Amino acid sequence: MEAKTVKIPKTSLVLVALCLAGLFFIEFLGFFEGINNYFYDFFFRLRGQESADSRIIIAGIDEKTLNKLGSWPIPRNHYATLLERVSGAKVVSFDIVMSEPSPHDKRLAAAANKMKNVIFPVYIDSELTMHYPVPPLPSSLVGHVHVEPDSDGIVRTIYHTLYFEGKAIPSFSSLAYELCTGNSPQRIHPAAGIDEGKGIKQADLMRINYIGGSGTFEHISFSDIVEGLYPPSYFADKIVLVGITGAGIGDKALTPFSQSRRAASGIEVHANSLQTLLSNNPIVEVPVHIRRLILILFSILLFMFFLNLSERGIVLAMTSVMLLTTLADYLLFAYARLWLPAAIFYAAAILLMLLAYLSKFDEALRLLDRTYAAMLPRLRWKDPFISEQKVSGLLGLLNTEGVRAKIQLLNSFANQLSFEKDLSDRALLSDVHGVFLFGPDGNKLLANEHIMRIFSENSLASDSLQTVIAGLTPFMSDNANFAEAVMDKRFGKEGAERVTVSFLGPPTGHFNLDASPLLLNNENYILFLFSDVTIIVEARKVIEEKNKELKELNQLKNKFLGIAAHDLRNPLSSIKGFSDMLLSGMPGPLTDRQKHISTTISNASKGMLTLLNDLLDISAIESGKIDLKLKSGSVKKLLEDRLTINRMVAEKKDIRLHETLEDLPDTIFDYDRMVQVVDNLISNAVKFSPPGSNVYISLKREDGMAMVSVKDEGPGLSEEDKGKLFGEFQKLSARPTGGEKSTGLGLSIVKKIIEAHKGTIYVESAPGSGAAFIFKIPLSEFQLP
C-alpha cells in the first residue's frame, strides 16, 4: 500500500506565511502578554514550593513587633539593638528607607560600622530625587529596592543595576549576594552618554525564580530578636533581611504564587531574588529570534500534519498539540528553567486548524460541485433556480448564483424536516404531559387538550403567561420565587424552574410544573410541562402521617418506661437493702437455706435495678433529656480509679487487667457518665473473657482526641454481631463465660453518652481474636459555662 502524500497548494503556504506575520505583529503589540503571564504564574504554582536557603532569615517588623515596640515608625535604637543581637551574621540588609534624621542615628551608625556588612536602601522618588541614608548612617553599602510589576500588577523580574546621575546603583539583593559570596554578578554597563542627565537606565534584568508564596522563608519577629530570644550564635553566617511584614504598613507585591490576590511583603520579594542569585537558577526567557524560528518550523509541520487528518481528527490533534505544547513548556520551565512564551503557539495552532478546515471545506465543495454536475443530467426536471456552477470551491460561495445553487442541493431535507415536525407535534400534544408554549410577548402560542381540560376543570384562565401564573399561584408550593423568576425570565443554574401545583378539586390532582426557556432568533419562548405526580404526593403524605404516629408511639413508650422504671426502683431498692441486711447477719444468724434465699433475692433485685436504671437512661437519652454535668478532670485519673474497683471483680474470675495510660491534659467531661462508660466496657470485657485471660486498657492522644481502648481475649464478634452491637435489647451469639446476666442496653447507652460528648465509639474484632472497644472524646471541644 502506497503512502499518501500531501501536496500543499502555494496559496495555502502564502496564507500560512501571512498568518505568521500577523501573529508576530500581534505579539509585538503585547496582545499575548496576559495569556503568557497566566501560564508563567500557573507553572510556578504547578511546580510547587521549593526549599528556602537556610542562610536567609527575614526579621519581620510585624504586628507583634508593633505591639511591643510601639507604632510605626519604631525608634531606630531598636535597629541598633538588632545589629548587636545578630553580630555573627554574614550580612544584614535593611529594606527600610532611613532618609529622615532621628535621635538614635549615631548609635545605629556605630553598630553598623562595627558590623561592617550592613546594607541600607536607597530610593528614587517620582520626582527623580535620590534618597540616601541620612548621615551619620554609612552610605558606602547601599542598594536600590525598586521592583517594577508587570501590567497585571505581579512582580516577575528585577533590574539588578540602576544607572542614575552617572552612578551605578546595585540592587538590594545583588549587593547582599556580593557581600555573602565575594562574587559579583555579571553587570552590563550602558553605552556612554545614556546615563547622563536626570534619566534612569535599568540594566541586568533577571527573572526571579520564586520558591513559594508568602511565608516560605524562615521568618522571625523583629521584636523577638531585639528582646534576645535568639542567641547571637543562631545568626552565625546567616543573611538577615530586615523588612516590614505587618499588615497595613510597608510595600506589598503580588507574585506568581499570590493566589486570591494575597500579596507578599517587599522583603520577601527581595529574599526570592537573593535566593535566585545564590542558587544561580534564574528563569531564562528564550530569545525572540529563536522563538520565532521554532514557531515557523512548528507551523509548517503542524499544517502538513493537519492536512493528513479528517475534520474530527484535526480538532483532536489541535487539542493534543496544545496540551503537549503546554506540557513541554512546563517541563522546560520546571526542569531547565527556560521560559518559552507559548501563547503565540496556541494562536498559531488554532489559525492553522482553521486554515486546514477551510482547505478541506474547499476540497469538499469542489467534490460536491463535481457530484452535482454528474447528477444534474439525471434529474427529471430542472429547477428554474438552479444554474450551472462557473466557479467551484469556496470561491463559488462568493457569488449569488453559487450560493443559490448550493442551497437547492439541500431541498431533499425538506421532507425529512416535515416528517420530524409531524413526529414532534404528536409527541408534544399527547395526553402524557400538559403543555403550554408562550411567545416572547407572553401570549399563548400552543396548549394541548390535556392541560386545557385541567384548566377548565379548575376554572382557570389560560390566555397568556401572566394569567396562567396568576391562576396557578394559589396552588403552588416548594418554590416561592417561581412566578417572579419566570416572569423576569431568570431561570436557575440548570436552565429551568420547577414548582409543585396541587389542585384541591374536585377533582384533586398534583403536578410538577417545569418551566424552561427556548431561544429562537435571539428571542425567549417559554415552555411549561405539567407532569402528574398525584400518586407520589399522596403516598408521601401517608408516609409522613405514619412516621408521625410512630414518633408519638415511641414517645409514649419512653414515657411509660420512664414512669414504670421510676416507680419500681424504690421498692426494688428496699428489697435489695433488706436482703443485704439479712446477709450481713444484723438481725441474727441465718441458716444455709435462708442465706441461699436471701442471696437469690439480692442478686435478682440487683439485676432488676440495673435493668431499670438502663431503661431510665435510654428513656432520658431518647427524649433528649440527657444533661451532662461537665467539669474539668483527668481521664487518666478516672481510668485508674475504675481499674482499682473493677480489678477485684476480674480477679474473682482469674482475669488480669493491664493498663497503659499516657499523661494527657485535663479535659471537660461528665464524670459520672464517663464512669458509666468505662465500667460497662471493662465489665463486658471481664464478662466475656475466659478465666486465666487478660484484658488490656490503654489511653493515648490521637488527633486532638483522648482515645481509650479496652481489649479482651474473648471469643470475638461475628460480622452479624458487630452490625447490631450498639442497638437496644440486642442479644449476641457470644455468651458470658461466668453465667453473668445482661440487659442488652449497656452498649446502646454507652454509645449515646460518647456521642453526647461529641465523640465516637467503635469495635475492632474478628471471631476467635477477642474484641477491642475504642472510644474517643475531644480534649478541648467543650467549654465550661
BATI-642325 format. One record per residue (C-alpha): y, z, x negated; residue in three letters. Coordinates in steps of 0.1 Angstrom, whole numbers, plus 5000, padded with zeros to 4 digits. Layout:
<sites>
YZXALA/...
</sites>
This chain:
<sites>
500050005000MET/503349894985GLU/506150154982ALA/509050095004LYS/512250024985THR/515750085000VAL/518449834993LYS/521849994996ILE/524449755010PRO/527549704990LYS/529649815020THR/527750155020SER/528450204983LEU/532150134989VAL/532150385018LEU/530450644996VAL/533050594969ALA/535850624994LEU/534350945008CYS/534151104974LEU/537751004966ALA/538851164999GLY/536851484991LEU/538351504956PHE/541851484972PHE/541051744999ILE/539751974972GLU/542851924952PHE/544952034982LEU/542952354985GLY/541152305018PHE/537852415004PHE/539252734989GLU/538352965018GLY/534752845020ILE/534252874983ASN/535753224983ASN/533453335011TYR/530353224992PHE/531653374960TYR/532053714976ASP/528753674995PHE/526953614963PHE/528253934948PHE/527054134979ARG/523753944979LEU/523254014942ARG/523854384949GLY/525354664929GLN/524654684892GLU/524654984868SER/528055104857ALA/528755154819ASP/528155524812SER/531155524789ARG/533655464817ILE/534855764836ILE/537555744863ILE/539756054865ALA/541056004900GLY/544156164915ILE/542556214949ASP/543156434979GLU/541556734962LYS/543956694933THR/547056674955LEU/545956984975ASN/545557184943LYS/548357044920LEU/550956954946GLY/552256644964SER/552756314947TRP/554056264920PRO/552356554903ILE/554156724873PRO/553456544840ARG/552456864823ASN/549156814841HIS/548656484823TYR/549256664790ALA/546656924800THR/544156644809LEU/544656494774LEU/543856834759GLU/540756864780ARG/539456524771VAL/540356534734SER/536956404725GLY/537356084745ALA/537555754726LYS/540255604748VAL/542455744776VAL/544255494798SER/546855584825PHE/547255344854ASP/550455534864ILE/553855394857VAL/556055654840MET/559355484836SER/561455774850GLU/562156084829PRO/560656424837SER/560856774823PRO/557356754808HIS/557656434789ASP/557856594754LYS/554656784760ARG/552956474773LEU/554256274743ALA/552956534719ALA/549556534735ALA/549356154734ALA/550456124698ASN/547956384688LYS/545156204705MET/546455854694LYS/544255624715ASN/546255674747VAL/547355374767ILE/550355374791PHE/551055094816PRO/554054854817VAL/555154694849TYR/557354384856ILE/559054424889ASP/560154144913SER/563454104895GLU/561654034863LEU/562554364847THR/560054524823MET/559454894828HIS/558155064797TYR/557055434795PRO/560155654793VAL/560955794759PRO/559756004742PRO/556455874756LEU/554855634730PRO/555255264738SER/553055134710SER/549955114731LEU/550954964764VAL/549154724787GLY/550154544819HIS/548454644852VAL/549254334871HIS/546454184892VAL/547053894915GLU/544953854946PRO/543953514959ASP/545353364991SER/542853575012ASP/544053904995GLY/540953954974ILE/541254014936VAL/538753794918ARG/540453724885THR/542753884859ILE/545053744832TYR/544453944800HIS/547753834784THR/551253804798LEU/554053644777TYR/557453774787PHE/560753764768GLU/558953654737GLY/556453934737LYS/552653914743ALA/551554204766ILE/547854264768PRO/546154374800SER/545354734806PHE/541654674804SER/541654434774SER/543654684753LEU/541154964762ALA/538354724751TYR/540154664718GLU/540555034711LEU/537055114721CYS/535154844702THR/537554754675GLY/537254384686ASN/539954184701SER/539153944730PRO/540053584722GLN/543553514733ARG/545153174739ILE/548653164727HIS/551152944747PRO/552952644732ALA/556252704716ALA/559152744740GLY/557052834770ILE/557653204767ASP/561453174763GLU/563853294788GLY/563053514818LYS/559853334829GLY/556353484827ILE/553553294812LYS/550053404821GLN/547153344798ALA/543453434791ASP/542253414827LEU/538953594833MET/536753614865ARG/535853974869ILE/532154034872ASN/532254324898TYR/529354554896ILE/529854704930GLY/532254834956GLY/534455144957SER/532755444942GLY/530455254918THR/531855414886PHE/531555784877GLU/534455954894HIS/535756294885ILE/538656464903SER/541756484881PHE/542156854892SER/538556944881ASP/539356814845ILE/542656994844VAL/541057324856GLU/538457294828GLY/535457254850LEU/534156994824TYR/533857084787PRO/535556854762PRO/532156754748SER/531456584782TYR/534056324774PHE/532956254738ALA/533155884730ASP/534055814767LYS/536755584781ILE/538755784806VAL/540755584831LEU/543355784849VAL/544555644882GLY/545355714918ILE/542355714942THR/543755924971GLY/544355765005ALA/547955665013GLY/549255654977ILE/548855414949GLY/547955044949ASP/544854924967LYS/543054594962ALA/540354414981LEU/537354304960THR/534254084968PRO/532454404978PHE/535254505002SER/533354455035GLN/535154565067SER/538454535046ARG/537754855027ARG/539954834997ALA/539254974962ALA/541855164942SER/543654974914GLY/542055184887ILE/538555074900GLU/539554704896VAL/540554774860HIS/537354954855ALA/535354654866ASN/537454434843SER/536854664814LEU/533054664821GLN/533054284822THR/534654284787LEU/532354554773LEU/529254364787SER/530654024777ASN/529453884810ASN/532453734829PRO/531753484857ILE/532453144842VAL/533552864866GLU/532052524859VAL/534952294847PRO/536352044873VAL/535351724854HIS/531651844850ILE/531651954887ARG/532851604898ARG/530351424877LEU/527551634892ILE/528851564927LEU/528851184921ILE/525251184909LEU/524351424937PHE/525951194964SER/524350874952ILE/520851024950LEU/521251204983LEU/522450895001PHE/519450694989MET/517150975000PHE/518750985035PHE/518250615039LEU/514450655034ASN/514250915063LEU/514250895101SER/517151025121GLU/515451365126ARG/514451375090GLY/517951325079ILE/519151635098VAL/516251845084LEU/516851705049ALA/520551775051MET/519852135063THR/517352175035SER/519652025009VAL/522452265019MET/520052565018LEU/518752454984LEU/522252394971THR/523252744982THR/520152894966LEU/520752704933ALA/524352804934ASP/523353174939TYR/520753164911LEU/523353024887LEU/525753294898PHE/523353584897ALA/521353504865TYR/523553264844ALA/526953404856ARG/528053044864LEU/530252974894TRP/529952634909LEU/532152604940PRO/529852434965ALA/532052364995ALA/532652014984ILE/528851964980PHE/528352085016TYR/531151845028ALA/529551555008ALA/526151625023ALA/527551625059ILE/529551305053LEU/526651135037LEU/524451235066MET/526951075090LEU/527150755068LEU/523350735068ALA/523250785105TYR/525850515110LEU/523850285087SER/520750345107LYS/522650315140PHE/523949975129ASP/520449875120GLU/519149995154ALA/521949805172LEU/521049485153ARG/517449535163LEU/518449585199LEU/520549275198ASP/517649075185ARG/515349225212THR/517949135238TYR/518248785226ALA/514448745227ALA/514248885263MET/517248715278LEU/515448375284PRO/512748565303ARG/515048715330LEU/514548565365ARG/518248565370TRP/521248625347LYS/523748895354ASP/527148735356PRO/528549025335PHE/526048965306ILE/527248735279SER/525648645245GLU/526548855216GLN/528648685190LYS/528748985166VAL/525849215162SER/525549575149GLY/528349835150LEU/531049575148LEU/529649435181GLY/530849755198LEU/534349695188LEU/535049435215ASN/534949455252THR/532249195257GLU/529949365233GLY/530249705250VAL/529649555285ARG/526649365273ALA/525049675258LYS/525849875290ILE/524049615311GLN/520949675290LEU/520850035303LEU/520749935340ASN/517049985341SER/517750355340PHE/519450345374ALA/516150355394ASN/514950645373GLN/518150835379LEU/517950765416SER/514450905416PHE/515451215397GLU/518251285421LYS/516051255451ASP/513551485435LEU/516151755426SER/517651735461ASP/514251805477ARG/513752105454ALA/517252235458LEU/517452205496LEU/513952355502SER/513352695520ASP/512252865488VAL/515752975480HIS/519052995498GLY/521552765481VAL/525452735481PHE/527452495459LEU/531152535457PHE/533652295442GLY/536452365417PRO/538752435446ASP/536352685461GLY/535352465491ASN/531652445501LYS/530052125489LEU/526452205497LEU/524352455516ALA/520652435526ASN/519252515560GLU/517652835548HIS/520953005538ILE/522852875568MET/520153035590ARG/520553365572ILE/524353355576PHE/524153265612SER/521753555620GLU/524253795604ASN/527353625619SER/528953545585LEU/531453265578ALA/530453015550SER/533452775548ASP/534452845512SER/533653065482LEU/536353315493GLN/534953355528THR/531353375516VAL/532153655491ILE/534353835517ALA/531453825542GLY/528853945517LEU/530954225500THR/529954495526PRO/526254425520PHE/526454415481MET/525054675457SER/524354715420ASP/527454525408ASN/530854645419ALA/532654375398ASN/530654085412PHE/533353955436ALA/536153985411GLU/534153825383ALA/533053525404VAL/536553465419MET/538153475384ASP/535253275370LYS/534453535344ARG/530753545340PHE/528653775319GLY/527053715285LYS/524153525300GLU/526553295319GLY/525653435353ALA/526353735376GLU/523753905398ARG/524054135428VAL/521654265454THR/522654175490VAL/521054385518SER/521354285554PHE/520754575577LEU/520054335606GLY/518454285628PRO/516854105612PRO/516854305579THR/516454155545GLY/517154205508HIS/518253925485PHE/519053885448ASN/522253665446LEU/522653485413ASP/526053315407ALA/526353075378SER/528952815367PRO/528252445364LEU/530652245342LEU/531351885351LEU/534251675338ASN/535851995325ASN/535852155359GLU/533852455370ASN/531552435400TYR/529852755412ILE/526152775423LEU/524853055445PHE/521053115446LEU/519553365471PHE/516053495463SER/514253705489ASP/513254045474VAL/512754235507THR/509154335498ILE/510154465464ILE/513154665476VAL/511154825504GLU/508354915480ALA/510855065457ARG/512255285485LYS/508755405493VAL/508055495457ILE/511355685454GLU/510555885486GLU/507055965473LYS/508556075439ASN/511056295457LYS/508256455477GLU/506156515446LEU/509056675428LYS/509656905458GLU/505957005459LEU/505957065421ASN/509057295425GLN/507357475454LEU/504157515433LYS/506257655404ASN/508057895427LYS/504758015443PHE/503158065409LEU/506158255396GLY/506158485426ILE/502358535426ALA/502258595389ALA/505158835390HIS/503759035420ASP/500259065404LEU/501459155369ARG/502459515378ASN/499159625394PRO/497159455367LEU/499259635340SER/498459965358SER/494759885359ILE/494759795322LYS/496660115314GLY/494360335333PHE/491260175319SER/492660215283ASP/493460575291MET/489860635302LEU/488660475270LEU/490960695249SER/489061005262GLY/492161165276MET/490661265310PRO/487461365293GLY/484361225277PRO/482660925292LEU/479060825295THR/477960505278ASP/477860325312ARG/481360455321GLN/482660325287LYS/481059985293HIS/482559965328ILE/486060075315SER/485859825286THR/484959545310THR/487859645333ILE/490259655303SER/489259315290ASN/489259145324ALA/492759285332SER/493959185297LYS/492758825303GLY/494358815337MET/497658945323LEU/497558675296THR/496958415323LEU/499758555345LEU/502258565315ASN/501358205307ASP/501858105343LEU/505258275343LEU/506158095311ASP/505057755325ILE/506957815357SER/510157915339ALA/509957625315ILE/509257355341GLU/512057485363SER/514557465334GLY/514957845333LYS/513857895297ILE/516558095280ASP/516458105242LEU/517858425226LYS/519058265194LEU/519558475163LYS/519758415126SER/516558505109GLY/513958425083SER/510958205093VAL/509058335062LYS/509558705072LYS/508358625108LEU/505158455094LEU/504458745070GLU/504758995099ASP/502458795122ARG/499958735094LEU/499659115089THR/498859165126ILE/496558865130ASN/494658935098ARG/493059235114MET/491659025143VAL/490558755118ALA/488759005096GLU/486559115126LYS/485158755126LYS/484958755087ASP/487658485086ILE/490158495057ARG/493858405062LEU/495558235032HIS/499358175031GLU/501657955010THR/505158035021LEU/508257895004GLU/511658075004ASP/513857895030LEU/517457975041PRO/517758175073ASP/517957965104THR/518658015141ILE/515758065165PHE/514458285193ASP/512358545175TYR/510158645204ASP/509458285214ARG/508658195179MET/506258495176VAL/504558355207GLN/504158015190VAL/502858155157VAL/500458395173ASP/499058125196ASN/498357885167LEU/496858145144ILE/494758295172SER/493557945182ASN/492557875145ALA/490658205144VAL/489158145178LYS/487657805170PHE/486657885133SER/483157985124PRO/482558325106PRO/483058315069GLY/485558025070SER/489258015060ASN/492557955078VAL/495557825058TYR/499057895068ILE/501957725049SER/505757705052LEU/507957455034LYS/511157255037ARG/510956885047GLU/513856655056ASP/516156945065GLY/513457105087MET/511257415084ALA/507657285085MET/504857535094VAL/501257435092SER/498157625105VAL/494957465093LYS/491457585101ASP/487857485091GLU/486657455127GLY/484757165144PRO/487856945146GLY/489156745176LEU/488056415190SER/490556145199GLU/489956225236GLU/490756595229ASP/493856515210LYS/495156305239GLY/495156595263LYS/495656875238LEU/499156975249PHE/498656945286GLY/498357225312GLU/494957375321PHE/493157145297GLN/489557225286LYS/488457075253LEU/484956985241SER/485257235213ALA/484257595222ARG/485457925207PRO/482958045181THR/483058415193GLY/482958355230GLY/486758415234GLU/488458325267LYS/491258065271SER/493657985299THR/494357625288GLY/498057685289LEU/498857815254GLY/499457495236LEU/501457355265SER/503757655263ILE/503957625225VAL/504957255227LYS/507757335253LYS/509157615231ILE/509257405200ILE/510957125219GLU/513457375233ALA/514357445196HIS/514857075191LYS/511657055170GLY/508356865171THR/504656965170ILE/501656755164TYR/498056785152VAL/496056625124GLU/492356635129SER/489056455129ALA/485656565142PRO/483956785117GLY/487056825095SER/488957105111GLY/492357085127ALA/495957125113ALA/498657215138PHE/502057135124ILE/505457215139PHE/508957155126LYS/512257315136ILE/515757235123PRO/517157455096LEU/520757415109SER/520557255143GLU/521757555164PHE/524957755161GLN/525458105173LEU/528058145200PRO/
</sites>
